């Protein structure tokens, strides 16, 4: 199977957000539950007219932290765009990913990397991408419409058989 993915700013944003949510998914649900309890506490104190500085801080701090995370993610996206500009002379880079005995990744300036299937931990599916999460917090984005050889359904079956459980 072969997949062609052009790493545009839109594609980068999609896979960076998906990967961030995947890495922090264990923290998001407890964070939301705690934040909901903080909001309930805030409303109850507001109704009693007993709002203190700590109560306001408890409500504002998680919002501030979420803003910091989003700002950091945007900075990472800009940094990756700049890296592509320096390495390839343009901000949009085309990558070909071939699935044979090993995963062969080739960029448009003919840089090649081989990766073993044993390094794949899981896959994430977004609206336009399938993202293979590898060991070492690395990932390979694949465009759903970019399959040159094979199709998306056969790829999902193929890669499910290769992912170590």
C-alpha positions in Angstrom: 0.0 0.0 0.0 1.1 3.5 -0.7 -0.1 6.9 0.8 0.6 10.4 -0.3 0.2 13.2 2.3 1.0 16.9 1.8 1.9 18.5 5.1 0.1 21.8 4.8 -0.7 24.1 7.8 -4.3 22.7 7.9 -3.0 19.1 7.9 -0.5 20.0 10.6 -3.1 21.6 12.8 -5.4 18.6 12.5 -2.7 16.0 13.4 -1.1 18.1 16.2 -4.5 18.6 17.9 -5.4 14.9 17.5 -2.1 13.8 18.9 -2.3 16.2 21.8 -5.7 15.0 22.7 -4.5 11.4 22.4 -1.5 12.0 24.7 -3.6 13.8 27.3 -6.8 11.8 27.1 -6.1 10.2 30.4 -6.0 13.6 32.0 -8.9 15.3 30.2 -11.8 13.5 31.8 -10.6 13.9 35.4 -9.7 17.5 34.7 -13.2 18.2 33.4 -14.8 16.4 36.4 -12.7 18.5 38.8 -13.5 21.7 36.9 -17.2 20.9 37.0 -17.0 20.5 40.8 -15.1 23.8 41.0 -17.8 25.5 38.9 -20.5 24.0 41.2 -18.7 25.2 44.2 -18.3 28.7 42.6 -22.1 28.9 41.9 -23.0 27.8 45.4 -20.6 30.4 46.9 -22.0 33.0 44.5 -25.5 32.3 45.7 -24.4 32.8 49.3 -22.4 35.9 48.4 -19.3 34.3 49.8 -16.9 34.6 46.8 -13.3 34.9 47.8 -10.1 35.3 45.9 -9.4 31.6 46.1 -12.8 30.7 44.6 -12.1 33.1 41.6 -8.6 31.6 41.2 -10.1 28.1 41.2 -12.3 29.0 38.3 -9.8 31.1 36.4 -6.7 28.9 36.7 -8.0 25.9 34.5 -9.1 28.4 31.8 -5.7 30.0 31.9 -4.0 26.6 31.7 -6.1 25.5 28.7 -5.2 28.8 27.0 -1.5 28.1 27.7 -1.8 24.6 26.2 -3.5 26.0 23.0 -0.9 28.7 22.7 1.9 26.2 23.1 0.3 24.0 20.4 0.1 26.9 18.0 3.8 27.6 18.7 4.7 24.0 17.9 2.7 24.2 14.6 4.5 27.5 13.6 7.9 25.9 14.6 7.2 22.8 12.4 6.2 25.1 9.5 9.4 27.0 9.9 11.4 23.7 10.0 9.9 22.6 6.7 10.6 26.0 5.2 14.3 25.6 6.2 14.6 21.9 5.3 12.6 21.9 2.0 12.5 25.5 0.9 8.7 25.7 1.3 6.1 25.2 4.0 4.2 22.5 2.3 6.0 19.1 2.1 4.8 16.0 0.3 5.5 12.7 1.9 5.0 9.2 0.4 4.5 6.4 2.9 4.8 2.8 1.6 3.8 -0.2 3.6 5.8 -3.3 2.7 8.1 -5.4 4.9 8.9 -2.1 6.7 7.2 1.3 6.6 9.2 3.4 4.1 8.7 7.2 4.4 10.0 9.3 1.5 9.9 13.1 1.3 9.9 15.1 -1.9 13.6 15.7 -1.7 14.2 12.0 -1.5 15.0 11.7 2.2 14.0 8.2 3.3 13.3 6.6 6.6 12.5 3.0 7.3 10.4 2.1 10.4 9.4 -1.3 11.7 5.8 -2.1 12.3 6.7 -3.2 15.9 7.1 0.5 16.8 3.4 1.3 16.1 1.4 1.7 19.3 -2.0 2.6 18.0 -3.8 4.6 15.3 -6.0 7.7 15.6 -8.6 8.6 13.0 -9.7 12.2 12.4 -11.9 13.8 9.8 -9.2 13.8 7.0 -6.3 11.8 8.5 -5.3 8.5 10.0 -2.4 9.0 12.4 -0.1 6.2 13.4 1.3 6.8 16.9 4.8 5.3 17.3 7.0 4.7 20.3 9.0 7.8 21.4 6.0 10.2 21.0 6.4 10.1 17.2 3.6 9.8 14.6 3.0 9.4 10.9 0.0 11.3 9.5 -1.7 9.6 6.5 -4.3 11.4 4.3 -7.5 9.4 4.0 -7.9 10.5 0.4 -4.2 10.0 -0.4 -4.1 6.2 -0.9 -2.4 5.6 -4.3 -2.3 1.8 -3.9 -5.0 0.3 -1.7 -7.9 1.9 0.0 -8.7 3.1 3.5 -10.7 0.0 4.6 -8.0 -2.5 3.5 -5.4 -0.3 5.2 -7.2 -0.3 8.5 -7.5 -4.1 8.5 -3.8 -4.4 7.5 -2.5 -2.0 10.2 -4.8 -3.5 12.9 -3.0 -6.8 12.2 0.4 -5.1 12.6 -0.2 -3.2 15.8 1.1 -5.0 18.9 -1.6 -5.5 21.5 
